Amino acid sequence: MDSPVYWYYLAYAQMKAGMLEQALTSIHKALSSQTPYPSKERLLEMKRQLQAEHNTVVDVKRGDVTGDGTIDTVYLTADKTPDSPFWQNITLVIRNGRTNQYEKIFLKENAGYNPTIFLGDFTGNKMNDILIVINTGGSEGLIYAYVFSFMNGVFQQIFDSEVFNKQDQYDVTYKNHYKANVTSLNQKKKYAIDLTFKGDDYLVEIYNGDGTLKEPIRGWVSPLSGLYPVDFERDGIYELNAYQNIAGRYNADWLCYVENVLKWNGREFISARQNVAIFGQDFDAHKSF
């Protein structure tokens, strides 16, 4: 029976037997219930205990990733740095549900924080693909991200955040009268940003009293800081919603975000839609703008 009570006691028994991977799978099954038993907090504590004691599996998901109709188990394993949430040697491991054989895939960038797995169909081939996201931990909030898909009998990498970062080219230029232009060279789009939301203290540093620039300023678009699976068309096929920070004079000088909706075209992910999202300006609700 698919009962959270049974999954909890099975996980408890598997922990006692030293069956780490099976215990984590059972815990995730118990957590997926609308009424986790004995509580969500207890199950999460068991998960943390397993990860602390065995220091290997950092995330696990189950789904058919090979297209044979059986449920496979997908893991991320890693080595934990003592007294730190930093993980090293992060590795993708897939257990084939039909053959019980394991396959390891080594990641190009295999160290960082909070590595996670998402399973979903990005290519429209009616099977789950594997999305991996790892936080770099830097001040810019950047990520490493990969997508793997089972094609022609093997797992192939179909998205690499480093390749994406190199392909997308932008020009960010400050203009007179408190404006900045963001030009997407690949998409051949231009966006105008009103800088007045940055406040008077910011503006007087870089603009003269007549609104002209004191000196030329060029900003930049940072590498990926967010990548989220979203089924925009509600057809069972996920797109990748990609976010990049637009910075002005330094990393923490955020102006806005570039948002790209990436869609699989049969060969690669392409930008199906691009937007620039600005930050809202705080105001007093009792006063007019």
Residue frames as qw, qx, qy, qz and C-alpha x, y, z in Angstrom:
[[0.000, 0.888, 0.461, 0.000, 0.00, 0.00, 0.00],
 [0.382, 0.470, -0.024, 0.795, 1.21, 3.49, -0.89],
 [0.475, -0.824, -0.301, -0.065, 0.92, 4.74, 2.69],
 [0.146, 0.794, -0.374, 0.456, 3.22, 7.34, 4.33],
 [0.709, -0.554, 0.361, -0.244, 3.15, 5.23, 7.50],
 [0.966, 0.053, 0.199, 0.155, 4.57, 2.20, 5.68],
 [0.589, 0.679, -0.143, 0.414, 7.12, 4.31, 3.79],
 [0.232, -0.818, 0.371, -0.374, 8.33, 5.79, 7.10],
 [0.801, -0.413, 0.420, -0.105, 8.82, 2.41, 8.79],
 [0.902, 0.340, 0.101, 0.246, 10.42, 0.98, 5.67],
 [0.326, 0.809, -0.252, 0.418, 12.85, 3.93, 5.60],
 [0.496, -0.708, 0.413, -0.287, 13.59, 3.42, 9.29],
 [0.936, -0.126, 0.325, 0.051, 14.36, -0.27, 8.72],
 [0.754, 0.563, 0.000, 0.337, 16.51, 0.51, 5.68],
 [0.003, 0.866, -0.348, 0.359, 18.50, 3.06, 7.70],
 [0.706, -0.525, 0.449, -0.155, 19.15, 0.45, 10.37],
 [0.926, 0.129, 0.315, 0.162, 20.25, -2.00, 7.68],
 [0.367, -0.515, 0.389, 0.670, 22.65, 0.53, 6.14],
 [0.441, 0.451, 0.653, 0.419, 20.66, 0.71, 2.89],
 [0.122, -0.432, -0.065, 0.891, 21.28, 4.42, 2.24],
 [0.122, 0.039, -0.517, -0.846, 19.91, 4.82, -1.27],
 [0.298, -0.413, -0.821, -0.258, 16.79, 2.77, -0.60],
 [0.256, -0.562, -0.569, 0.543, 16.14, 4.67, 2.64],
 [0.018, -0.325, 0.084, 0.942, 16.36, 8.02, 0.87],
 [0.225, -0.157, -0.698, -0.662, 13.91, 6.81, -1.78],
 [0.330, -0.516, -0.788, 0.058, 11.45, 5.71, 0.91],
 [0.190, -0.495, -0.336, 0.779, 11.80, 9.05, 2.73],
 [0.092, 0.147, -0.339, -0.925, 11.03, 10.92, -0.49],
 [0.301, -0.337, -0.796, -0.403, 7.96, 8.74, -1.02],
 [0.311, -0.572, -0.657, 0.379, 6.76, 9.54, 2.51],
 [0.131, -0.406, -0.075, 0.902, 7.44, 13.25, 1.98],
 [0.100, -0.077, -0.579, -0.805, 5.40, 13.26, -1.24],
 [0.191, -0.535, -0.823, 0.000, 2.25, 12.40, 0.70],
 [0.162, -0.691, -0.180, -0.681, -0.22, 15.15, 1.57],
 [0.650, -0.689, 0.116, -0.299, -0.02, 13.96, 5.19],
 [0.504, 0.473, -0.671, 0.269, 3.62, 12.94, 5.86],
 [0.836, -0.521, -0.068, -0.156, 4.03, 10.51, 8.75],
 [0.292, -0.606, -0.640, 0.371, 5.04, 10.99, 11.53],
 [0.049, 0.915, 0.136, -0.377, 5.74, 14.58, 10.39],
 [0.612, 0.753, -0.058, 0.233, 7.51, 16.43, 7.62],
 [0.139, -0.865, 0.438, -0.202, 10.06, 17.70, 10.14],
 [0.758, -0.361, 0.543, -0.022, 10.91, 14.18, 11.32],
 [0.862, 0.386, 0.279, 0.173, 11.33, 12.90, 7.76],
 [0.381, 0.867, -0.186, 0.263, 13.58, 15.83, 6.82],
 [0.410, -0.743, 0.510, -0.141, 15.65, 15.20, 9.94],
 [0.881, -0.052, 0.462, 0.086, 16.08, 11.56, 8.87],
 [0.701, 0.668, 0.082, 0.236, 17.21, 12.76, 5.44],
 [0.050, 0.902, -0.354, 0.243, 19.74, 15.15, 6.96],
 [0.679, -0.518, 0.514, -0.071, 21.00, 12.40, 9.24],
 [0.903, 0.233, 0.321, 0.168, 21.56, 10.04, 6.32],
 [0.521, 0.795, -0.067, 0.304, 23.44, 12.68, 4.36],
 [0.220, -0.852, 0.417, -0.227, 25.57, 13.62, 7.36],
 [0.771, -0.370, 0.517, -0.033, 26.43, 10.03, 8.28],
 [0.830, 0.201, 0.462, 0.240, 27.04, 8.59, 4.84],
 [0.139, -0.716, 0.269, 0.629, 28.16, 11.73, 3.08],
 [0.344, -0.001, 0.768, 0.540, 27.24, 10.59, -0.41],
 [0.109, 0.559, 0.711, 0.413, 23.71, 11.10, -1.76],
 [0.051, -0.202, -0.206, 0.956, 22.65, 14.77, -1.85],
 [0.562, 0.274, 0.072, -0.777, 19.48, 14.44, -3.93],
 [0.189, 0.047, 0.961, 0.198, 17.41, 11.64, -5.43],
 [0.574, 0.290, 0.034, -0.765, 14.44, 11.55, -7.80],
 [0.436, 0.073, 0.893, 0.088, 12.51, 8.69, -9.40],
 [0.579, 0.603, 0.099, -0.540, 11.01, 8.51, -12.88],
 [0.836, 0.285, 0.406, 0.233, 11.34, 6.88, -16.28],
 [0.016, -0.833, 0.299, 0.464, 14.43, 8.48, -17.83],
 [0.261, -0.281, 0.819, 0.427, 15.21, 5.68, -20.30],
 [0.535, 0.256, -0.268, -0.759, 11.80, 5.37, -21.96],
 [0.302, 0.069, -0.939, -0.147, 11.33, 1.66, -21.28],
 [0.603, -0.458, -0.408, -0.509, 8.26, 2.12, -19.08],
 [0.728, -0.384, -0.477, 0.308, 10.00, 1.29, -15.80],
 [0.254, -0.959, 0.019, -0.121, 10.81, 3.72, -13.01],
 [0.698, 0.296, -0.322, 0.567, 14.50, 4.60, -12.75],
 [0.507, -0.802, -0.174, 0.265, 16.26, 6.22, -9.79],
 [0.478, 0.672, -0.079, 0.560, 18.42, 9.29, -10.36],
 [0.637, -0.656, -0.180, 0.362, 20.94, 10.39, -7.72],
 [0.288, 0.826, -0.300, 0.381, 23.46, 13.13, -7.14],
 [0.841, -0.405, -0.172, 0.314, 26.36, 11.89, -5.04],
 [0.236, 0.834, -0.221, 0.447, 29.11, 14.11, -3.65],
 [0.636, -0.136, -0.482, 0.587, 31.78, 14.58, -0.99],
 [0.250, -0.921, -0.240, -0.179, 30.87, 17.08, 1.71],
 [0.340, 0.522, -0.395, 0.676, 33.38, 19.58, 3.03],
 [0.468, -0.385, -0.672, 0.425, 33.61, 19.26, 6.85],
 [0.154, -0.602, -0.397, 0.675, 31.65, 21.97, 8.71],
 [0.123, 0.365, -0.277, -0.880, 30.45, 23.49, 5.44],
 [0.694, 0.440, 0.443, -0.359, 27.47, 23.12, 3.06],
 [0.329, 0.680, -0.502, -0.421, 29.96, 23.00, 0.16],
 [0.913, 0.073, 0.399, -0.053, 29.86, 19.78, -1.93],
 [0.063, 0.651, -0.641, -0.403, 32.68, 18.45, -4.10],
 [0.028, -0.148, 0.950, 0.272, 32.92, 15.71, -6.73],
 [0.609, 0.300, 0.373, -0.633, 29.20, 16.00, -7.50],
 [0.002, -0.157, 0.894, 0.421, 28.29, 13.09, -9.77],
 [0.714, 0.104, -0.057, -0.690, 25.11, 12.06, -11.57],
 [0.115, -0.138, 0.983, -0.020, 24.22, 8.40, -10.94],
 [0.683, 0.083, -0.177, -0.703, 21.34, 6.62, -12.68],
 [0.332, -0.090, 0.930, -0.128, 20.01, 3.23, -11.61],
 [0.414, 0.036, -0.623, -0.662, 18.12, 1.56, -14.44],
 [0.631, -0.132, 0.428, -0.633, 14.83, 0.29, -13.05],
 [0.913, 0.227, -0.151, -0.302, 14.65, -2.62, -15.49],
 [0.784, 0.339, -0.464, 0.233, 18.23, -3.90, -15.34],
 [0.670, -0.732, -0.044, 0.116, 19.27, -2.55, -11.90],
 [0.726, 0.158, 0.014, 0.670, 22.51, -1.42, -13.53],
 [0.229, -0.855, -0.119, 0.450, 24.15, 1.84, -12.44],
 [0.587, 0.531, 0.165, 0.588, 25.57, 4.51, -14.76],
 [0.381, -0.680, -0.133, 0.612, 27.75, 7.39, -13.58],
 [0.428, 0.739, 0.210, 0.476, 28.05, 10.70, -15.40],
 [0.515, -0.386, -0.177, 0.745, 30.76, 13.10, -14.26],
 [0.147, 0.943, 0.298, -0.030, 29.88, 16.79, -14.43],
 [0.533, 0.574, -0.078, 0.617, 32.18, 19.44, -15.90],
 [0.088, -0.518, 0.373, -0.765, 31.68, 21.75, -12.91],
 [0.696, -0.268, -0.662, -0.073, 31.25, 19.41, -9.98],
 [0.394, -0.231, -0.564, 0.688, 31.54, 21.55, -6.85],
 [0.163, -0.396, -0.121, -0.896, 29.14, 24.00, -5.22],
 [0.224, 0.036, 0.647, -0.728, 26.14, 24.41, -2.99],
 [0.576, 0.309, 0.466, -0.596, 22.65, 22.91, -2.90],
 [0.137, 0.190, -0.795, -0.560, 22.87, 20.59, -5.93],
 [0.599, 0.241, 0.514, -0.564, 19.39, 19.52, -7.05],
 [0.129, 0.065, 0.880, 0.452, 17.69, 17.27, -9.61],
 [0.561, 0.356, 0.249, -0.705, 14.49, 17.89, -11.56],
 [0.297, 0.081, 0.891, 0.333, 12.94, 15.24, -13.82],
 [0.464, 0.631, 0.326, -0.530, 10.69, 16.36, -16.67],
 [0.659, 0.391, 0.527, 0.368, 10.20, 16.10, -20.42],
 [0.063, -0.711, 0.122, 0.689, 12.07, 18.98, -22.10],
 [0.079, -0.293, 0.708, 0.638, 12.45, 17.41, -25.56],
 [0.685, 0.231, -0.028, -0.691, 8.93, 16.08, -26.20],
 [0.424, 0.273, -0.844, -0.182, 10.08, 12.46, -26.44],
 [0.787, -0.361, -0.261, -0.427, 7.59, 11.29, -23.76],
 [0.811, -0.231, -0.409, 0.348, 10.26, 10.46, -21.20],
 [0.394, -0.905, -0.032, 0.157, 11.86, 12.37, -18.35],
 [0.563, 0.576, -0.267, 0.529, 15.03, 14.36, -18.95],
 [0.677, -0.489, -0.324, 0.446, 17.36, 15.28, -16.09],
 [0.122, 0.857, -0.058, 0.497, 17.96, 18.90, -15.03],
 [0.710, -0.348, -0.323, 0.520, 20.80, 19.54, -12.56],
 [0.051, 0.879, -0.022, 0.473, 21.37, 22.93, -10.93],
 [0.718, -0.288, -0.321, 0.547, 24.25, 23.78, -8.57],
 [0.102, -0.993, -0.040, -0.043, 24.78, 27.11, -6.80],
 [0.647, 0.463, -0.311, 0.520, 28.33, 28.45, -7.14],
 [0.597, -0.603, -0.356, 0.392, 28.12, 30.35, -3.87],
 [0.409, 0.130, 0.043, 0.902, 29.66, 33.55, -5.27],
 [0.031, 0.403, 0.332, -0.852, 28.42, 37.06, -4.54],
 [0.298, 0.160, -0.415, -0.845, 26.68, 37.22, -7.94],
 [0.678, 0.110, 0.530, -0.496, 24.45, 34.23, -7.13],
 [0.484, 0.442, -0.590, -0.471, 25.52, 32.30, -10.22],
 [0.861, -0.061, 0.441, -0.247, 24.73, 28.68, -11.01],
 [0.026, 0.288, -0.871, -0.396, 26.01, 25.70, -12.96],
 [0.723, 0.242, 0.368, -0.532, 23.25, 23.90, -14.85],
 [0.036, 0.249, -0.879, -0.406, 23.05, 20.81, -17.07],
 [0.801, 0.172, 0.200, -0.538, 20.31, 18.86, -18.84],
 [0.111, -0.267, 0.929, 0.229, 20.78, 15.21, -19.82],
 [0.769, 0.247, 0.055, -0.587, 18.47, 13.29, -22.15],
 [0.604, -0.107, 0.781, 0.122, 18.40, 9.60, -23.13],
 [0.593, 0.659, -0.126, -0.445, 18.85, 9.59, -26.91],
 [0.707, 0.488, -0.502, -0.103, 19.86, 6.75, -29.24],
 [0.903, -0.158, -0.385, 0.105, 20.45, 4.43, -26.30],
 [0.585, -0.039, -0.354, 0.728, 22.77, 6.72, -24.32],
 [0.205, -0.869, -0.321, 0.317, 22.54, 9.74, -22.04],
 [0.485, 0.415, 0.155, 0.754, 23.55, 12.93, -23.83],
 [0.200, -0.535, -0.293, 0.767, 24.13, 16.38, -22.39],
 [0.274, 0.637, 0.549, 0.466, 21.80, 18.77, -24.21],
 [0.083, -0.939, -0.068, -0.327, 22.27, 21.91, -22.08],
 [0.692, -0.141, -0.262, 0.658, 25.39, 23.38, -20.50],
 [0.148, -0.935, -0.238, 0.216, 25.22, 26.69, -18.64],
 [0.422, -0.533, 0.324, 0.658, 28.80, 27.56, -19.64],
 [0.326, 0.232, 0.663, 0.633, 27.99, 27.17, -23.33],
 [0.010, 0.827, 0.548, 0.125, 24.81, 29.24, -22.89],
 [0.309, -0.834, -0.061, 0.453, 26.74, 32.03, -21.15],
 [0.385, -0.318, 0.478, 0.723, 29.24, 32.22, -24.01],
 [0.265, 0.423, 0.717, 0.485, 26.61, 32.18, -26.75],
 [0.039, -0.889, -0.451, -0.069, 24.42, 35.02, -25.48],
 [0.461, 0.043, -0.033, 0.886, 26.09, 38.40, -26.06],
 [0.097, -0.889, -0.445, 0.032, 24.88, 41.76, -24.70],
 [0.348, 0.319, -0.092, 0.877, 25.88, 45.40, -24.66],
 [0.332, -0.791, -0.482, 0.176, 24.96, 47.56, -21.63],
 [0.379, 0.263, 0.017, 0.887, 25.62, 51.29, -22.03],
 [0.119, -0.667, -0.465, 0.570, 24.65, 54.21, -19.79],
 [0.265, 0.574, 0.414, 0.655, 23.08, 57.15, -21.63],
 [0.012, 0.144, -0.194, 0.970, 22.41, 60.80, -20.84],
 [0.523, -0.246, -0.046, -0.815, 19.28, 61.76, -18.92],
 [0.496, -0.253, 0.688, -0.465, 19.30, 58.81, -16.52],
 [0.903, 0.261, -0.033, -0.339, 18.90, 56.00, -19.03],
 [0.325, -0.433, 0.813, 0.215, 20.73, 52.78, -19.86],
 [0.752, 0.366, -0.294, -0.463, 20.40, 50.76, -23.05],
 [0.585, -0.245, 0.773, -0.001, 20.60, 46.97, -23.00],
 [0.609, 0.489, -0.395, -0.484, 21.17, 45.42, -26.42],
 [0.799, -0.094, 0.593, -0.030, 20.77, 41.69, -26.99],
 [0.118, 0.562, -0.604, -0.553, 23.07, 41.08, -29.94],
 [0.154, 0.018, 0.972, 0.178, 21.89, 37.50, -30.58],
 [0.213, 0.584, 0.767, -0.161, 18.19, 38.32, -30.43],
 [0.189, 0.291, 0.322, 0.881, 18.64, 41.74, -32.08],
 [0.308, -0.799, -0.489, -0.167, 16.56, 43.47, -29.42],
 [0.260, 0.307, -0.307, 0.863, 17.17, 46.71, -27.53],
 [0.433, -0.699, -0.566, 0.055, 15.76, 47.69, -24.15],
 [0.103, 0.598, -0.172, 0.776, 15.78, 51.11, -22.48],
 [0.557, -0.438, -0.619, 0.338, 16.11, 51.21, -18.68],
 [0.158, -0.847, -0.027, -0.506, 15.02, 54.21, -16.60],
 [0.587, 0.098, -0.579, 0.557, 17.69, 54.62, -13.91],
 [0.226, -0.564, 0.153, -0.779, 15.79, 57.05, -11.72],
 [0.843, -0.425, -0.248, -0.217, 14.67, 54.14, -9.52],
 [0.739, 0.084, -0.422, 0.519, 18.28, 53.95, -8.26],
 [0.430, -0.800, -0.310, 0.282, 17.76, 57.14, -6.27],
 [0.148, 0.980, -0.083, 0.100, 19.35, 60.60, -6.10],
 [0.511, -0.705, 0.462, 0.166, 22.50, 59.51, -4.26],
 [0.752, 0.070, 0.567, 0.329, 23.29, 57.04, -7.03],
 [0.514, 0.751, 0.331, 0.250, 22.52, 59.44, -9.87],
 [0.042, -0.989, 0.142, 0.029, 24.56, 62.41, -8.61],
 [0.643, -0.476, 0.503, 0.326, 27.67, 60.23, -8.58],
 [0.554, 0.083, 0.666, 0.493, 27.53, 59.62, -12.33],
 [0.268, 0.717, 0.504, 0.401, 25.43, 62.46, -13.83],
 [0.184, 0.077, -0.089, 0.976, 25.94, 66.20, -14.02],
 [0.209, 0.380, 0.498, -0.751, 23.18, 68.57, -12.97],
 [0.472, 0.391, -0.228, -0.756, 21.91, 68.83, -16.54],
 [0.900, 0.121, 0.303, -0.289, 21.47, 65.05, -16.82],
 [0.667, 0.607, -0.432, -0.019, 24.60, 64.37, -18.87],
 [0.943, -0.199, -0.147, 0.223, 27.05, 61.62, -17.93],
 [0.313, -0.874, 0.329, 0.174, 30.20, 62.68, -16.13],
 [0.035, -0.510, 0.804, 0.304, 32.06, 59.90, -17.96],
 [0.692, 0.122, -0.551, -0.450, 31.14, 56.90, -20.15],
 [0.487, -0.261, 0.745, -0.374, 29.87, 53.87, -18.23],
 [0.634, 0.143, -0.647, -0.398, 29.37, 50.36, -19.56],
 [0.682, -0.296, 0.520, -0.421, 27.69, 47.60, -17.63],
 [0.237, 0.254, -0.907, -0.239, 27.31, 43.91, -18.40],
 [0.853, -0.165, -0.127, -0.479, 24.98, 40.91, -18.26],
 [0.354, -0.493, 0.772, -0.188, 26.15, 38.29, -15.78],
 [0.276, 0.077, -0.933, -0.216, 26.14, 34.52, -16.42],
 [0.573, -0.409, -0.600, -0.382, 23.10, 32.46, -15.42],
 [0.123, -0.283, 0.617, -0.724, 21.78, 33.11, -11.92],
 [0.583, 0.106, 0.606, -0.530, 18.58, 31.09, -12.22],
 [0.338, 0.144, -0.766, -0.528, 17.19, 28.29, -14.39],
 [0.475, 0.070, 0.647, -0.592, 13.69, 26.99, -13.75],
 [0.027, 0.167, 0.905, 0.390, 11.58, 24.32, -15.49],
 [0.387, 0.355, 0.347, -0.777, 8.17, 25.71, -16.50],
 [0.278, 0.333, 0.839, 0.328, 5.51, 24.12, -18.70],
 [0.125, 0.274, 0.020, -0.953, 4.29, 27.39, -20.19],
 [0.442, 0.063, -0.524, -0.725, 2.03, 25.76, -22.79],
 [0.634, -0.119, 0.567, -0.512, 0.67, 23.13, -20.36],
 [0.810, 0.352, -0.332, -0.332, 1.35, 20.40, -22.90],
 [0.954, -0.271, 0.107, 0.073, 3.55, 18.23, -20.69],
 [0.748, 0.327, -0.043, 0.577, 6.75, 19.59, -22.25],
 [0.425, -0.789, -0.136, 0.423, 8.87, 21.87, -20.09],
 [0.437, 0.784, -0.094, 0.430, 10.74, 24.97, -21.15],
 [0.631, -0.236, -0.305, 0.673, 13.75, 26.42, -19.33],
 [0.056, -0.963, -0.177, -0.196, 13.16, 29.85, -17.81],
 [0.721, 0.032, -0.160, 0.673, 16.63, 31.44, -17.62],
 [0.184, -0.975, -0.126, -0.001, 17.55, 34.53, -15.57],
 [0.667, 0.147, -0.108, 0.723, 20.65, 36.70, -15.78],
 [0.258, -0.800, -0.243, 0.484, 21.45, 39.81, -13.75],
 [0.439, 0.718, 0.101, 0.531, 22.16, 43.07, -15.55],
 [0.575, -0.576, -0.185, 0.551, 24.86, 44.94, -13.61],
 [0.206, 0.974, 0.041, 0.080, 26.02, 48.54, -13.88],
 [0.138, 0.855, -0.455, 0.207, 29.30, 49.70, -12.37],
 [0.040, -0.398, 0.878, -0.262, 29.98, 46.65, -10.16],
 [0.248, -0.120, -0.954, -0.118, 28.51, 43.23, -9.37],
 [0.058, -0.456, -0.754, 0.468, 26.15, 44.42, -6.64],
 [0.194, 0.370, -0.024, -0.908, 24.92, 47.32, -8.79],
 [0.285, 0.325, 0.885, 0.172, 21.93, 45.44, -10.16],
 [0.214, 0.139, -0.202, -0.946, 19.81, 47.22, -12.75],
 [0.790, 0.137, 0.054, -0.595, 17.34, 44.51, -13.80],
 [0.626, -0.123, 0.767, 0.066, 17.14, 40.95, -15.17],
 [0.437, 0.313, -0.599, -0.594, 17.25, 39.40, -18.60],
 [0.674, 0.032, 0.662, -0.326, 14.74, 36.56, -18.86],
 [0.357, 0.331, -0.701, -0.521, 14.97, 34.00, -21.67],
 [0.836, 0.041, 0.407, -0.366, 12.42, 31.25, -22.22],
 [0.054, 0.470, -0.818, -0.328, 14.44, 28.42, -23.78],
 [0.856, 0.197, 0.249, -0.409, 12.64, 25.82, -25.88],
 [0.511, -0.221, 0.770, 0.310, 13.99, 22.62, -27.43],
 [0.532, 0.567, -0.179, -0.603, 13.81, 22.73, -31.23],
 [0.971, 0.229, 0.010, -0.071, 14.90, 19.14, -31.89],
 [0.744, 0.405, -0.275, 0.455, 18.63, 19.94, -31.88],
 [0.375, 0.067, -0.412, 0.828, 19.23, 22.53, -29.15],
 [0.132, -0.745, -0.539, 0.371, 17.59, 24.95, -26.76],
 [0.251, 0.371, 0.237, 0.862, 16.79, 28.29, -28.40],
 [0.044, 0.270, 0.410, -0.870, 15.33, 31.49, -26.99],
 [0.061, 0.544, 0.773, 0.321, 11.61, 31.47, -27.80],
 [0.157, -0.902, -0.280, -0.288, 10.96, 34.64, -25.83],
 [0.538, 0.007, -0.321, 0.779, 13.16, 37.28, -24.22],
 [0.226, -0.895, -0.277, -0.266, 12.22, 40.00, -21.74],
 [0.332, 0.275, -0.455, 0.779, 13.94, 42.47, -19.46],
 [0.492, -0.694, -0.522, -0.056, 12.38, 42.71, -15.99],
 [0.134, 0.582, -0.275, 0.754, 12.94, 45.87, -13.99],
 [0.314, -0.262, -0.727, 0.551, 12.86, 46.33, -10.22],
 [0.175, -0.814, -0.473, -0.289, 9.91, 48.20, -8.76],
 [0.183, 0.400, -0.297, 0.847, 10.41, 51.48, -6.95],
 [0.268, -0.456, -0.730, 0.433, 9.23, 51.82, -3.35],
 [0.080, -0.436, -0.160, -0.882, 6.66, 54.53, -2.76],
 [0.148, 0.105, 0.630, -0.755, 4.44, 55.87, -0.02],
 [0.026, 0.436, 0.869, 0.235, 0.94, 54.48, -0.51],
 [0.049, -0.773, -0.494, 0.394, -0.49, 57.69, 0.96],
 [0.001, 0.686, -0.209, -0.697, 1.19, 59.86, -1.63],
 [0.766, 0.618, 0.116, -0.130, 0.86, 60.06, -5.39],
 [0.814, 0.087, 0.203, 0.537, 3.82, 59.22, -7.67]]
